[in-house]
Amino acid sequence: MAPPTRRCTRCFRPHRMCFCDAITQVAHRTAVLILQHRRERFHPFNTARIVHESLEQCGLLVAYNSELAEQFERVTLSDNAGLLYPGPGSQLLTELAPEERPDQLVILDGTWHQAKTLFRDIPRLQTLPQYRLAPSEPGRYRIRREPNEHALSTLEATVSALLALEPENQNLQRLIDTFDRMIGDQISRHTAPKHKPSKPNWRRNERRRRGSANVPRVLTGDLKNIVVAYGEREPNHPVPIYWTAIRLATGERFECAIQSKSFADTGLMNHLQLDPKIVERAVSLNEFRDSWREFIRPDDHIAMRHHGTARLLKTADAVFAPPVILKSVNVPETGSETATVNLPEGVSRASVRLQTAVDFVYHLNSLYQTADEQSAALA
């Protein structure tokens, strides 16, 4: 057995790849507070660690969402603090007049999904004014894949934000230099097998075969035990107010509205386009749970688009079968939720999204069957 890799206790990277000697303190006016998702804490490519070590006025809180919410609630923030988060009403930092600039920035660190859940689960974040960046060139983070080429790492986003607020502070370039060194060292040490040329751009992850994605085994057969489901939730709480599902083998459907004060919100109802007759028959959460339990069979798997949908069942204590999260499968989806923006009269958002999920399940199943047939032909 090989001995364990010895790591630096400061940057948590192997000693041979430690970049701590390149870190120097950088003076700046705008205070920074980083909220880091717990799963990122010991990641060896964690750029928030470089930021924390480099900036003179930088705090770092690390925990899971619920714990971070409690810790953040106790933090004293500046009256002029803001959140770096590209929400719908966010302001572009480079367009702010000097007197409009925040003197403290809160920055979320994690994957894009983790950042979204942090914003969702930490209520105080939603009370802060939001600011965003407009990157003019692709991010430099060539190690981890990003959702698009202009997505930035936490370090790049922090430096870009500080430069927008303190354009005269040229010392901030030191952080970028440290970052570039870390990336360069990692790539230079990555050696591909001699019989395979190395790929120059890790962001695209070209080695992954699109036809061999991580399709769950239960979606590769006859789908007889697959139930596809979708749920609507309370606007500000992960509590279901409507749940619908279909059993693919038989076409049997489940539809239930759960009693909620939200149904009195005309704007919400216009957005969801739920059938008023279904809403009138809304049942209690306990009654929904019992009905859903009766619908589910012992060997069923519940296919849902997002982890958020699965969380509705968990909140309702109604997890009676293993979930299958479609968003986790590395295959482009055939439909888009943007199709639900302008709903035809009498068509609910839930019905459109449920059908999109059903189509995607069949798409995955057909991809696997096609790949299987091709393999058999080559055998």
Number of C-alpha atoms within 10 A of each C-alpha: 3 4 5 6 10 11 15 15 10 12 21 20 20 14 14 11 15 18 20 18 7 15 17 15 16 18 13 19 13 18 19 25 21 21 25 27 21 18 13 19 17 12 13 14 20 20 21 24 22 24 27 18 20 21 20 17 17 18 15 17 17 17 17 16 21 12 14 19 19 14 15 18 14 8 9 7 16 12 10 13 19 22 24 22 21 14 14 8 11 15 17 16 22 18 12 14 9 10 7 11 19 20 17 21 25 24 22 24 25 23 19 13 8 19 19 13 15 23 18 16 19 19 15 13 20 13 10 16 17 22 23 19 20 14 14 7 10 12 17 17 23 19 15 12 15 17 10 11 16 14 19 20 22 23 21 21 19 23 20 22 23 21 19 18 23 17 12 9 15 11 13 22 14 17 25 18 12 20 24 14 14 20 15 14 15 15 14 8 9 10 10 10 8 7 6 7 9 13 12 11 11 15 18 15 13 11 9 10 10 12 14 12 15 11 20 14 9 16 21 17 12 11 17 15 20 22 28 23 26 26 25 20 18 16 11 9 11 20 21 26 25 24 21 18 26 22 22 18 12 10 10 11 14 16 16 21 25 25 18 18 9 14 19 9 10 10 11 14 16 12 15 18 18 21 13 11 9 14 18 12 11 19 19 12 19 13 13 23 18 11 16 20 15 10 16 18 12 9 10 19 22 22 26 24 23 15 14 15 22 23 17 24 20 15 13 15 12 19 18 19 16 12 20 23 17 20 15 14 15 15 19 11 16 12 13 11 10 8 12 17 10 9 15 10 7 9 14 19 21 21 18 17 21 21 17 18 25 22 15 20 25 15 17 23 20 15 19 20 14 13 13 12 12 11 10 9 8 6 6
